[in-house]
């Protein structure tokens, strides 16, 4: 099944002309937000922060601790009366930057990649995306298997995938394809390997640079090889974008829309200790939420409004949230790259960027509710000590956070900054959780975030 990307999206609000360089996930310039007071007061850098303006209408909410549009046949929104497709893993596609391209050509090479899934199942399908290619990409063979110690697989579990009954597939530029459904014994919280033997590959590569996972590239057709000892390694993903399972009616997915804090910068390569991984393990251990999948839709360096890495959150909301199979819940945890690049001339200039961010949040909320989804917000985490921090940007961050916490627009608020801020200095991360750049967390910090989430918000 081919998936085509349309040319427009229904979000049209402009952003302010805040100065500052685009966020770069690899450069360590993504920032977080502060906890503590929900109102930043005083006259730092040119004036007092303007008051938060909440939208009119229903403001009921729960406090919880803790421009392409996708046209797809995936089932989304709300409960299903029958077994249905549900995403168990995802990697939001973007145009791979030249510095993150494969270290060797993929043409006539085999790429073996590994993914840590959330829920299990016995019938699967895989999506492969060439959304950002400047020409077609050909895959001569694709295989899935249960992972052994990477780069090895369990060969007894290997399944050759087909596409409309054929083992090879050519994906035009700007499109994605699903494999045919196939039988596979997928255990919850397990790791699978997908091996792809490429034919011709375009110059522009569709991928996901922030994989936090080692991938392996071997010459020729090594799809069926049990291991790939002489392979070239890289810590990026390329081309695959979704794994979905046929799941019971009560199963559903939570999609976390975010930046590198969700993508997992500061976590352990091959350790599966992003905060979404830890959340998935908690959901799996709780009988009431054991069938709630977690789809990580984070892109390092991503912005809500403009600039940054990959399509903006506005541009990709339809693809990465509404287009996910079986989605029931949305968590919006993004905006620090917008705030961190805001104009610092004075408070008013910085807060203009925050006002545009929350306007985008309103659009996300309206779009999610139109599809019958529940949508939760996360205040921005502390960022003092990072390259993004200034007094005026702190005012901007506090503006976003007060809006999220007090306006009652989200269905619930996951106040995760309370879980990771330093109580003695809430504009900073707790030192035990700081990865060392003042913005991103280490595995202990990501675990603390996951531990702070109220699981009752994700009961089907």
Beta strands, then each sheet from edge to edge (+ up, - down):
strand 1: 2-5
strand 2: 62-64
strand 3: 70-71
strand 4: 84-90
strand 5: 94-95
strand 6: 109-116
strand 7: 121-129
strand 8: 137-146
strand 9: 159-160
strand 10: 169-171
strand 11: 175-178
strand 12: 182-186
strand 13: 191-198
strand 14: 206-208
strand 15: 215-219
strand 16: 232-234
strand 17: 237-238
strand 18: 240-247
strand 19: 252-258
strand 20: 292-298
strand 21: 327-333
strand 22: 374-377
strand 23: 412-414
strand 24: 421-422
strand 25: 425-429
sheet 1: 3+ 1- 11+ 7- 12+
sheet 2: 3+ 1- 11+ 7- 18+ 4-
sheet 3: 2+ 23+ 22+ 21+ 19+ 20+
sheet 4: 5+ 14- 17+
sheet 5: 9+ 8- 13+ 6- 15+ 16-
sheet 6: 9+ 8- 10+
sheet 7: 24+ 25-
end
